[in-house]
Every structure is written in structure tokens, then in C-alpha cells.
Amino acid sequence: MLSQTKDILRFKWGISDRLIKSAEEAEKSTLEARLRIKEIGAHNQLKVLTAFKRHGVSDYHLKGTTGYGFGDAGRDVLDEIYADVFGAEKALVRMQFVSGTHALASVLFGVLRPGDKWISVIGTPYDTMAPVIQGGNRWRGSLSEWGIEYGEIPLDVNYSFDKSKIKEALKEKIKLVYIQRSLGYTWRPSVNLEMIREIAAYIKSLSPETVIMADNCYGEFADTEEPISVGADVMAGSLIKNAGGGLSPAGGYVAGRKDIVEKASVYLTSPGIGPDEGATLGVLRLMYQGFFMAPSIVSGAIEGAIWASAMLKSFGFEVLPEPDGVRTDIIQGIKFSDPEIMKSFCKGIQNASPIDASAVPEAVDMPGYRDPIIMAGGTFVQGSSIELSCDGPLRSPYAAYLQGGLSFAHIQFGVLNALKEVGF
């Protein structure tokens, strides 16, 4: 760190010399791992730039439409660019998706019909998928209300796909297999692309007609490939995570086989309309620019996660992944074991945010979650997790999940401030 930076941290932020020294040591110890991530970022940046050139993006495409959004050339070309970069036949990129969960649900409702059965092969998906799967008395409109049967196969003791149980399940007619790439609010390694490649080939060898669906949230541009390139039929994600590059103000995407994407589009809009309507209301520039920036932003966020892992480990916290662990998404898990320490850490992240720095995060009930959630995120886009944020359910083992950061320096300042808040 520059001496001037150290002085500001010491005298204006109250960061101790011990923390500053540890930060510098973590920078040195993670340099090699961070350089590998930079190479991935450069590869993906070139891939995106090439797609922009190939599809002839011009100022005209950034203007947008109102009303029904008929003939929105910018919207249609953005779909083509996403499909190109992600190796898909077709993509649907829309600000009308309110979240990644909405995009995922649109795929499920598009593919599945009453009497169909589908399975998750990573165990229980992320909390917000619970109302989609089986709402019960609390949530209405779930797949279970339509007579769609669901099953789960947990990862095995080595956090690999349990092939024997998957093989047994596929003896029945399974319409769709669901793979979540990130760890969500669990304490396990995220699912990497090589794992997806292997299990996709295995499933197709046993049941060629089964649709393989990947929840790609938090994973875009973390590697040189995406789930579609390694065997998934369809994937979906959020534009206020990786793919939006910190600029998209809302939205999500679906990419994959043309027929599946078209089925999903019907559940975004309505039968008879599908992907042909949806005004872009002047946000196309942000969506284009955000996607262009995404490889660089994601690369920086993963660099920050690697550094944070080393830094937090040096202060005795259990971290996942480890500093030299495989990275397949932007998430850094931190186990606190004590809810008060978890709250203090999140308070420190919030206090180092550009927006609402004076707010104090509190655990509250939130739509779609089973437990009270504490969320620190003073972000320019509400709920954006490609911007620096930290959140987790207030339940044992009291783990929080650090993600995002629009610059490596901001991630460092946020973690330093959080450790100060904890008492270091």
C-alpha cells in the first residue's frame, strides 16, 4: 500500500498497524493466485469484445424503446451477444426479470408440466428457490401446486455428485436435472465446471432427453467457459450479479437451447408474446456497458475474495474457499460461529460502503428465505451482489458470504473496516 493510503487508514479510519501489515502480507502471499484470475479476466474480456464487434453494436442499439417494445433492435442484439459469449443457441436478456430466482423459475415453469418429475443433484437449492419448488401455506403458485414432483440428491461426502443415486433416480422418467453452481447458504465447495462437464455427460448417457439446467448465479466469467459449454442445456442468472458488471439496474437472463429459452420467455411475458415484447426504457446502454465491463469486474471481485480469504484466515477465521482453493464463483464464505461477531463484521462492511454507510444491518425476515437474513450492502443498485456485500442467514454455524466489489481496493478497505469492527 502507498504510505498516503496507510496514513488515511490509520488516522481517518482507525485501522491498526497490525491489520495494515497483515493486509500487505496477504497481498504478497496471494499474488500468484490473483495473477491467474487476471488471465481469465483478460480472456473473457477479449471474448466479449469480439462478440460486440461481430454483432456490429452501434450507438443506435443503446437507445431503447417504450410501451410494448416492438422492434427493439438493441434488445435483440443484446440477446445475440449473450448467446454468442455463453456458447448458447439463444438468450433472453431482460430487465423485466426481477431477480435470478425469477429467471430460474421461468425456465422451470417453461419446461415442466403436471406429472413431470425433476431433481436437484446438489441437495437443497438456495433458500429463495423453496417457494418455487413447494410453497405450502406460506407461498402460493409453486410447482407443487401444478402436480410437478421434486426430489433431491445431496452431494456425497467428498462434495462430488452422487452418481449411484443419480443413476437410480434416472430409472424413472426425470424431465429436468437442476445443478446450482454456487454454494448458496451452505458450507461446501461450489460446483466447478469440470464437475458439471462430467455429470452432464453421465446423465446424457443414461437419459438423453433429460434437460440439464444450471443456476449460474455468481458464476459468470469466473472461468473461461460457462455451463452451456460443458454440457448444460440451459442456464440462468441475474444482471445485478456478475453479468451486469455493476451497471445494469435490474434484470436477469436465460441462455441455452433455443426451444427451452423460448418456453421460458412465455413465463416472463405470456403465451403469444414470448420474447417479442418488453420495452427497454432507456437502460440498454447500462446493460451493454455492464456486460462489457463484467469480465474485468468479476476478475477484480475474485481477486479480492482470494485476498480476503488469506487475510481472514490469518486472523483465525474458517474460510471457504481457502486462499489457494478452486474458484468457480465470486463468493467467499466466512464462518463466525458467534452471531454477534457475524453482525459486527457485516456492520463493518456496511460502514465501508459508498451508499448508506451509516446504516446498521439487522437480521430480518425477507421474502423467500427460511431464516432471518442479515445483509450488508451499501450498493448503488439495490441488492447488487457484484458490488461489495456480505450476507447470511442468522442460523448455526453463523456463516456469512462476502461477494463482489467494483474494485480490489474497495474490497480491501471493506474487510479491514469489518475486522476493526470485530475488534482487531
Secondary structure as UniProt FT lines:
FT   HELIX           3..11
FT   TURN            12..13
FT   HELIX           17..29
FT   HELIX           31..54
FT   TURN            55..56
FT   HELIX           59..62
FT   TURN            67..68
FT   TURN            70..71
FT   HELIX           73..86
FT   STRAND          90..94
FT   TURN            95..96
FT   HELIX           100..111
FT   TURN            114..115
FT   STRAND          117..120
FT   HELIX           127..129
FT   HELIX           130..133
FT   TURN            136..138
FT   HELIX           143..146
FT   STRAND          149..152
FT   TURN            157..158
FT   HELIX           163..169
FT   TURN            170..171
FT   STRAND          176..180
FT   TURN            184..185
FT   HELIX           193..206
FT   TURN            208..209
FT   STRAND          211..215
FT   TURN            217..221
FT   HELIX           227..230
FT   STRAND          234..238
FT   TURN            239..241
FT   HELIX           242..244
FT   TURN            245..247
FT   STRAND          252..256
FT   HELIX           258..268
FT   TURN            271..273
FT   HELIX           274..276
FT   TURN            281..282
FT   HELIX           284..314
FT   TURN            315..316
FT   STRAND          318..320
FT   TURN            323..324
FT   STRAND          332..335
FT   HELIX           339..351
FT   TURN            357..358
FT   TURN            367..368
FT   STRAND          373..376
FT   TURN            382..383
FT   STRAND          389..393
FT   TURN            396..397
FT   STRAND          399..403
FT   HELIX           408..422
//
